[in-house]
Amino acid sequence: MSQNPVNLAVRFLLEIACVVGLFRLGLWIADGPVAALLALGFSLGAASAWGLFNVPGDRSRSGRAPVQVTGPVRLLLELVLLGGGAAGWFLAGPGWFAFTYTIALVAHYLLSWDRVGWLLGIRPLAP
C-alpha cells in the first residue's frame, strides 16, 4: 500500500502541512524578528532533514540516501517531524486543521504498515 499513488500523494500533502505547521509554531513561540527566524529555521530545518536522512533502498523516497540512516532512525525522524507539525497546528491553530492533520497522519501510517514493518526490519517491502 505504501507505493500506492494516492498514499504517496497523501504523504506529500502531510509533509507540506508539517512544514507549514512548524512555520506556524515558530511564529507562535515568539514575536517580531525572533518569530520570523524561528519559523524559517523550523520549516527549513525540517524540510532539509526530511530530504537528507534516508534509508538506502526506500522506494517511497526514490531509493537515494544522501545521509544513510537505519529504518528505525528514519521512522523516528518522520514521527518527530510530523508530530512537530501537528504540535504547531494544535498550538497555532486552527484546531479543526490540527485534528484533521493528525487523523490523516495516523491513517497514513496505518495504511503504510508494509513500509513501517520494513523500516523496523520486521518484514520485507513488497515489490
C-alpha positions as CSV (number, residue, x, y, z in Angstrom):
1,M,0.0,0.0,0.0
2,S,2.9,2.4,0.7
3,Q,3.6,2.6,-3.1
4,N,0.0,3.4,-4.0
5,P,-0.1,6.8,-5.8
6,V,-2.9,8.0,-3.7
7,N,-1.0,7.1,-0.5
8,L,2.2,8.8,-1.9
9,A,0.1,12.0,-2.7
10,V,-1.4,12.0,0.8
11,R,2.1,11.6,2.2
12,F,3.3,14.6,0.2
13,L,0.4,16.7,1.5
14,L,1.2,15.6,5.0
15,E,4.9,16.7,4.5
16,I,3.8,20.1,3.2
17,A,1.3,20.5,6.1
18,C,4.1,19.5,8.5
19,V,6.4,22.3,7.2
20,V,3.6,24.8,7.4
21,G,2.7,23.7,10.9
22,L,6.3,24.1,12.0
23,F,6.5,27.5,10.4
24,R,3.3,28.5,12.4
25,L,4.9,27.1,15.5
26,G,7.9,29.4,15.1
27,L,5.5,32.3,14.7
28,W,3.5,31.2,17.8
29,I,6.5,30.8,20.1
30,A,7.9,34.3,19.8
31,D,7.3,37.8,18.4
32,G,9.0,40.1,15.9
33,P,12.2,39.1,14.2
34,V,12.8,36.2,16.5
35,A,9.5,34.7,15.4
36,A,10.4,35.0,11.8
37,L,13.8,33.4,12.4
38,L,12.2,30.5,14.4
39,A,9.6,30.0,11.7
40,L,12.1,29.9,8.9
41,G,14.5,27.7,11.0
42,F,11.9,25.2,12.0
43,S,10.4,24.8,8.5
44,L,13.7,24.8,6.6
45,G,15.4,22.5,9.1
46,A,12.5,20.0,8.8
47,A,12.5,20.1,5.0
48,S,16.3,19.6,5.0
49,A,16.2,16.8,7.4
50,W,13.4,15.1,5.5
51,G,15.4,15.2,2.3
52,L,18.8,14.3,3.7
53,F,18.3,11.4,6.1
54,N,17.1,8.3,4.3
55,V,17.2,4.6,4.3
56,P,19.0,3.1,1.3
57,G,16.5,1.4,-1.0
58,D,13.4,3.1,0.4
59,R,11.4,3.2,-2.8
60,S,8.9,5.6,-1.4
61,R,11.7,8.1,-1.1
62,S,13.4,7.5,-4.5
63,G,15.9,5.0,-3.0
64,R,18.7,7.5,-2.8
65,A,20.2,8.3,0.6
66,P,22.4,11.4,0.8
67,V,22.9,10.6,4.5
68,Q,22.2,6.9,5.2
69,V,20.3,6.0,8.4
70,T,18.7,2.8,9.7
71,G,15.0,2.2,9.3
72,P,14.1,2.8,12.9
73,V,16.1,6.1,12.9
74,R,14.2,7.2,9.7
75,L,10.9,6.3,11.3
76,L,11.7,8.2,14.4
77,L,12.7,11.2,12.4
78,E,9.4,11.1,10.4
79,L,7.4,10.8,13.6
80,V,9.2,13.7,15.3
81,L,8.9,16.0,12.4
82,L,5.3,15.1,11.5
83,G,4.4,15.2,15.2
84,G,6.1,18.6,15.5
85,G,3.9,19.8,12.6
86,A,0.9,18.6,14.5
87,A,2.0,20.4,17.6
88,G,2.4,23.6,15.5
89,W,-1.2,23.2,14.2
90,F,-2.6,22.5,17.7
91,L,-0.8,25.4,19.3
92,A,-1.2,28.0,16.5
93,G,-4.5,26.8,15.0
94,P,-6.8,26.4,13.5
95,G,-7.9,23.5,15.7
96,W,-10.0,21.8,13.1
97,F,-7.0,21.5,10.8
98,A,-4.8,20.2,13.6
99,F,-7.3,17.4,14.2
100,T,-7.8,16.6,10.5
101,Y,-4.0,16.6,10.0
102,T,-3.4,14.3,13.0
103,I,-6.2,11.8,11.9
104,A,-4.8,11.8,8.3
105,L,-1.3,11.2,9.7
106,V,-2.3,8.2,11.8
107,A,-4.4,6.8,8.9
108,H,-1.4,7.2,6.6
109,Y,0.9,5.2,8.8
110,L,-1.7,2.6,9.4
111,L,-2.2,2.2,5.7
112,S,1.6,2.1,5.2
113,W,2.1,-0.8,7.5
114,D,4.2,-2.6,4.9
115,R,6.7,0.3,4.8
116,V,6.7,0.7,8.6
117,G,7.4,-3.0,9.0
118,W,10.2,-2.8,6.5
119,L,11.7,0.2,8.3
120,L,11.6,-1.7,11.6
121,G,13.2,-4.7,10.0
122,I,10.1,-6.9,10.7
123,R,9.2,-7.7,7.1
124,P,10.5,-7.2,3.5
125,L,9.0,-4.4,1.5
126,A,6.7,-5.8,-1.2
127,P,7.7,-5.2,-4.8
